[in-house]
Amino acid sequence: MKNFILAFLLLLSAFFVQAQNRTVVQGNGDSVSIKNGRVALGFNLNKGFFSLMNTKNEKIIDNAYFQAGGLQSKDSCEKRTWTVDDINDALGKGKELTIKIAFKNYPDILWRVFLYDTKPYFIFQMGINNDTHKAYQLMGFYPLITKKAFYGKNNTHNYRILDGNGGGSPTRVTDTADLTTFNNVLVKFGESDHPNILVAGGVTYHEFEKFAKVTREKNSIWFSIYSTDPVGRRIDAGQQYWPNEKFYLCFEDKNPFEALEQYASVLKTEQQIDLNQYDFLTECLWYASFYNRDSTRAKFNNTQGAVEEMDNAIKSGITKYTKVAIRLVPDAYGPNNQQGWWDDRHWAKYNEPMSTDLPHYTTPYLTTESWCKAIKGKGGHPFIYMQSGRRSEDFVKLHPDWMLFNDPYRPYSGDQTLRLLQESSYFNQFGAGYSKHWWSEKQLWGYDFTDTGFIKHMQGVYANMKKAGIKGIFYDYPENTAWAYEGGFDNKYATTAWAYRQMFQLAKDGLGSVALLQERNIVRGSDIAIGLVSSQRTWADNDIITPEMVSMCGLRWYKNRVVMNYDMDAKDPNKALPAANADGARAMLTMCYVTSGRFLLGRSFTQLNKEQLFDLSRTFPYHCTPQSARPIDAFNNGVTIPRVYDFTVNPSWHQLTFYNYNTTADAAKNTISVWPAKSLNEGGMALDSNKQYYVYDFWNDHFIGLVSGRDKLEQQLRPGEARMMSVHARENNPQFISTNRHIMQGYLDLKDCKWNVSSKMLSGLAEVVENDPFKIVIATNGKKIRNCKVSAGTCTIKMTDEKNSLAQLTVNTATNTDVKWEVNFK
């Protein structure tokens, strides 16, 4: 009987918890509210304001309102009404509350909030009901505007704000009092043990970009999230329009890292992003050919050179470790060029800018299909290059009706360029000048990606590329050739943002969902192409690495490999600093792996020495897990460029990176530390203070020690060094703590590693590369080794550090193969 009563009480308790977390909507003629067990929203139907409350029913955001065009929810109106519906989608179950603001002689504003059971965040959406007798052009909308966020709280203590810029727009953690940013934002202030955190931003992108604006005032934060478009969306008379443009807002997070990772997870789900990954190495012939042969770039950046370079990759041995993509860059800057045509005849017709004799398509590979077949036949991926909406004058003359405005010689509106850039974007350090076409004195509009004739042409272009076997495309100059801020579209409903996305959508549809599309977006920090492109350039042309490049990608950790692969452009190990030893090149390779989503080699394989090729092999393949290392010191006071990155494999295993971007001999500047057991809000790793952790340095092949979670881990690094360390919680049985194959030290190259208590055996599966001794560092934890066995090849095991009970298992094979290994103990 007692067991029955206990079971009944537990069931009743579970029922009440479930009921408490379930989303509920309540309302009357004056107000309506929506809430679950974590957050709530109340809307005043008489005044048009709303408030957002936390778990304690404290008003975090008060006196908020929404706006579409020039009309606001607080304006005098005919009527404010509400409806409620159930939701059950990829984010879960819950309710959606819709508010309608009816105006006389103006379109009605529609506003919707989604609240899911147990979820701590709100999703907002806006629409228009055009009940007038004429078309309406929607230029922008604001689902939330307030001057009372965290009202009454002291926001001066530990105030930090992280913008959400993408592309080449700067990404920084600052304490600035006034910030406008693309995409999303994070605000954090207050005590480190319980900070106030706000995250907001776009979670769907189709026809409008997203922005956030934050202004810190005394005892209050002014805050808004909004969408704008230079052209806007036409809504015909009598039409109700709900754009698939949604926003996220959450203020119930414990730390900034989990807060932004939750936002990115929702963004990935809502935008339905299935991100294609660059787990392989890509070589760019545009860079590599600068240093090849007689320094004439054109003698290498062509189809014959591409196939030869694939052969060079094989000869170098790198293909034992990773697939290789070869990117051909057929660029020419005369008035007549390959752009627009994008066919074999024109790629074979025009020369490199530095050449007078060799076109990009050369004998014996005069077609896309021929050179792609050769690359693929050697195990590689063929990539190509396009200049987005850039004009070729001979193409324009033949197809004037495919141009914007149906006008082949329509000039840019110069004054409007600057104004629109300032009003519709975060105006960064590049200014308006970058929007111009540097290759031509005439600033003329280009192709209309909404024109049915041009769309059909592009479908043919991509059909040919798919048939040929093109794996990826790099789109150069999209922001200044395809961002048609003045409109001129054949599709009268197209926004500038939709037409821009259309350029990538045509490629995605034509090449297939597995295509790898790259957007070079150096000026506009927008995520508008998200879900269509696989990677985004973050820097102008370069083949070096700087702390600023690393920081920009590192501070986007929550999106990198999740919704976007960030790319710092080409990297040449020969240009890494310091150049006197391997530290500079290893730091370049390490930080590209840690903070970005792909590696683009800017040097021919024939120009890399044996040591450089070996180090390069230690970073491939790139992992495809939708996760990147957290810059855990980023929100510490005084930090401008993060130096400590932590990748959580599981609670007992972390990959920790110390990045010393200082290249001088200053001992203080070369010292980096972390407190493992401190919280993420304090710049720590949130490890268990009662446990001990093995720390092993990969590049230096050095056991750092057995460190207590409560003690500071401090390292003196060499100038310019990046130190990758594996951190494993000490177990009561033998365990592996590192490998020599990959900088992730077992994360990719070692599987199913486990201890069998009854047989006293440590075993696993190693991905061994031919003639490359695979070494596993094992902490025996006091156990005595009996022997080792492998399913293929040979193995040896020996104690390497008796004092710390460390052993090394070495496995050798003559071919690339997965090897089952075991170490038996007495």
Order of alpha helices (4+ residues) and beta strands (2+ residues): alpha-beta-beta-beta-beta-beta-beta-beta-beta-beta-beta-beta-beta-beta-beta-beta-beta-beta-beta-beta-beta-alpha-beta-alpha-alpha-beta-alpha-alpha-beta-alpha-alpha-alpha-beta-alpha-alpha-beta-beta-alpha-beta-alpha-beta-alpha-beta-beta-beta-beta-beta-beta-beta-beta-beta-beta-beta-beta-beta-beta-beta-beta
